[in-house]
Amino acid sequence: MKIINDSTCSWINDLTPRINIKTLKSNDDCEWLIIGAGYTGLSAARKLAQLYPNQKIIIIDAQLAGEGASGRNSGYLVDTTLNDGFTSNKQLESYKKKTDIYDLGIATIKKFISEYQVDCDWNECGKYFASSRTEDKKILHNFSDTLSKLGFEHNLLSKEKLSKRLGTNFYNTALYTKGGILLHPGKLARAMIDVLPYNVILYENSCLLDWNKKKDFISCKFQYGKISTKKIIFATNGFLKSLGIKSNYNFPITLTASMTKQLNDSEFNSIGKPKEWGVLPVRPMGATIRMTKDRRILIRNTAEVHDPFKMSNLNLKKRVINHKLGIKKRFPQLPDDIIQSSWSGIVSRSRNSSQVFEKIDNNIFAAGCYNGSGIGVGALFGEQIAIKASEENTKEIETIKARNKPTWLPPQPFLNFGVKTRLIYERYKARSDI
Ligand SMILES: Cc1cc2nc3c(=O)[nH]c(=O)nc-3n(C[C@H](O)[C@H](O)[C@H](O)COP(=O)(O)OP(=O)(O)OC[C@H]3O[C@@H](n4cnc5c(N)ncnc54)[C@H](O)[C@@H]3O)c2cc1C
């Protein structure tokens, strides 16, 4: 088992390459072991180091830290999402529980970046839920009712206003929410690595192959060594299932995205010189598309069941055709070869879009499965799972506990069949907005 990632993600390639990478080459032991060094694992490590300054904490990743989904996402730190059930009162209640968690997630990231003076291109510019289909106005009106009931500032936008703000005539209807932040996901992940305290050891390129619990110790096997630990936190998100963690409650989905080169003055003028913006689709399989602060356009418009350990260059290239078409539809005036880089990434999903936050067994904990919205929630769950593993309680843990738990999934091959069928159906419904 080996996670092989492409090295073509713009967000990661924007950063200075890291030095002093340590790989596990012999046996080691510790009080705390965290598997997975994305937002969740890094936040858990930082919190544990604060709680236990005299204990040894190891965080370990199969690839380079922060280069999983955390360094390759679209950078929307969300306060609200559209594709959840929210029509009856009961559903309104569960939607509120979800947004309470998003709210805590935003607060966690805000606190982190202000405490450590992090520059991650933070922009509180809000976000748009937009569609090219006028019929989708109905969905947005219902959503607007929900947001009003819950006190989220928002407004519906006409095509004219929208095209001025986004620089494209593609969309016919949209709802703008004031809450929601755009950021540079790679810079955020890098900052979390850079501030790891002295009592945290980071091992990279070291994949957990097997683990077992014997009495009070958990023994973990890696390619070139073993780690024996008293407590363990699994923070492997899209790879929770492959490690047998809550495997009947979460499954991996592969996403792909592309980023254009920086638009030159004439290209930027041709689309009306818009300020930074982010659009999320009204239908689940529509495109996420974003204009960055430095005039690049990001598009993410595929989501599928695929081998989570690797996507070949050839397969990635096939997905890039969709990205190109997505950009062309929205910005026909831009040149055909505008895409500069493309990449894939893995997220974890559950049937009811809920997250994993659990004590699995004595001294064994897991946090993950953010259903594509894991920037804030990942950081929140990371910090709070560390506190939970310390047998402490917080009001954040109470809020997380109040959510609906992930529901049971059918075994393979029924699971993959069901998910694939659903994705095809959703893709068909969103076909104009891919
Ligand atoms: C293309 C894309 C776009 C997205 N857009 C957004 C967005 O706009 N907003 C948002 O909120 N979320 C978004 N997400 C989701 C978000 O990126 C994730 O929810 C979040 O990064 C999860 O963080 P994490 O630390 O739990 O997981 P990851 O960052 O995936 O970290 C898990 C780590 O575990 C490691 N690991 C796995 N198995 C092993 C093993 N056996 N041994 C050792 N290490 C292992 C992996 O290498 C990985 O680094 C997007 C994701 C993708 C892929």
The ligand as a MOL file (V3000), in Angstrom:
LIG
                    3D

  0  0  0     0  0            999 V3000
M  V30 BEGIN CTAB
M  V30 COUNTS 53 58 0 0 0
M  V30 BEGIN ATOM
M  V30 1 C -9.9340 18.9500 -4.8660 0
M  V30 2 C -10.4890 19.1860 -3.4830 0
M  V30 3 C -11.2220 20.3440 -3.2220 0
M  V30 4 C -11.7080 20.5840 -1.9220 0
M  V30 5 N -12.2820 21.7900 -1.6450 0
M  V30 6 C -12.5920 22.1350 -0.3770 0
M  V30 7 C -13.0230 23.4310 -0.0440 0
M  V30 8 O -13.0920 24.3210 -0.8910 0
M  V30 9 N -13.3610 23.6760 1.2430 0
M  V30 10 C -13.2580 22.7530 2.2220 0
M  V30 11 O -13.5830 23.0330 3.3780 0
M  V30 12 N -12.8010 21.4950 1.9520 0
M  V30 13 C -12.4610 21.1740 0.6850 0
M  V30 14 N -11.9720 19.9370 0.4000 0
M  V30 15 C -11.8770 18.9450 1.4780 0
M  V30 16 C -10.7110 19.2370 2.4210 0
M  V30 17 O -9.5320 19.4210 1.6870 0
M  V30 18 C -10.5490 18.0670 3.3900 0
M  V30 19 O -11.7750 17.8350 4.0440 0
M  V30 20 C -9.5060 18.3520 4.4490 0
M  V30 21 O -8.2850 18.7050 3.8500 0
M  V30 22 C -9.3330 17.1320 5.3360 0
M  V30 23 O -8.1800 17.3010 6.1310 0
M  V30 24 P -7.5570 16.0400 6.8310 0
M  V30 25 O -6.3550 16.4800 7.5590 0
M  V30 26 O -8.6060 15.3380 7.6280 0
M  V30 27 O -7.2100 15.0640 5.6470 0
M  V30 28 P -5.9320 15.0570 4.5560 0
M  V30 29 O -5.5020 16.4370 4.3300 0
M  V30 30 O -6.3910 14.2220 3.4780 0
M  V30 31 O -4.8380 14.3680 5.4430 0
M  V30 32 C -4.8610 12.9890 5.7090 0
M  V30 33 C -3.4500 12.5100 5.6050 0
M  V30 34 O -3.4140 11.1410 6.0150 0
M  V30 35 C -2.3560 10.5410 5.3240 0
M  V30 36 N -2.5140 9.0960 5.3410 0
M  V30 37 C -3.4850 8.3640 4.7780 0
M  V30 38 N -3.2710 7.0440 4.9820 0
M  V30 39 C -2.1280 6.9470 5.6990 0
M  V30 40 C -1.3810 5.8620 6.1960 0
M  V30 41 N -1.7480 4.5840 6.0120 0
M  V30 42 N -0.2280 6.1220 6.8870 0
M  V30 43 C 0.1870 7.4090 7.0870 0
M  V30 44 N -0.5080 8.4650 6.6250 0
M  V30 45 C -1.6500 8.2480 5.9320 0
M  V30 46 C -2.4670 11.1310 3.9300 0
M  V30 47 O -1.2380 11.0150 3.2310 0
M  V30 48 C -2.8930 12.5560 4.1960 0
M  V30 49 O -1.8120 13.4700 4.1320 0
M  V30 50 C -11.5090 19.6260 -0.8930 0
M  V30 51 C -10.7790 18.4760 -1.1560 0
M  V30 52 C -10.2590 18.2480 -2.4300 0
M  V30 53 C -9.4690 16.9940 -2.6940 0
M  V30 END ATOM
M  V30 BEGIN BOND
M  V30 1 1 1 2
M  V30 2 1 2 3
M  V30 3 2 2 52
M  V30 4 2 3 4
M  V30 5 1 4 5
M  V30 6 1 4 50
M  V30 7 2 5 6
M  V30 8 1 6 7
M  V30 9 1 6 13
M  V30 10 2 7 8
M  V30 11 1 7 9
M  V30 12 1 9 10
M  V30 13 2 10 11
M  V30 14 1 10 12
M  V30 15 2 12 13
M  V30 16 1 13 14
M  V30 17 1 14 15
M  V30 18 1 14 50
M  V30 19 1 15 16
M  V30 20 1 16 17
M  V30 21 1 16 18
M  V30 22 1 18 19
M  V30 23 1 18 20
M  V30 24 1 20 21
M  V30 25 1 20 22
M  V30 26 1 22 23
M  V30 27 1 23 24
M  V30 28 2 24 25
M  V30 29 1 24 26
M  V30 30 1 24 27
M  V30 31 1 27 28
M  V30 32 2 28 29
M  V30 33 1 28 30
M  V30 34 1 28 31
M  V30 35 1 31 32
M  V30 36 1 32 33
M  V30 37 1 33 34
M  V30 38 1 33 48
M  V30 39 1 34 35
M  V30 40 1 35 36
M  V30 41 1 35 46
M  V30 42 1 36 37
M  V30 43 1 36 45
M  V30 44 2 37 38
M  V30 45 1 38 39
M  V30 46 1 39 40
M  V30 47 2 39 45
M  V30 48 1 40 41
M  V30 49 2 40 42
M  V30 50 1 42 43
M  V30 51 2 43 44
M  V30 52 1 44 45
M  V30 53 1 46 47
M  V30 54 1 46 48
M  V30 55 1 48 49
M  V30 56 2 50 51
M  V30 57 1 51 52
M  V30 58 1 52 53
M  V30 END BOND
M  V30 END CTAB
M  END
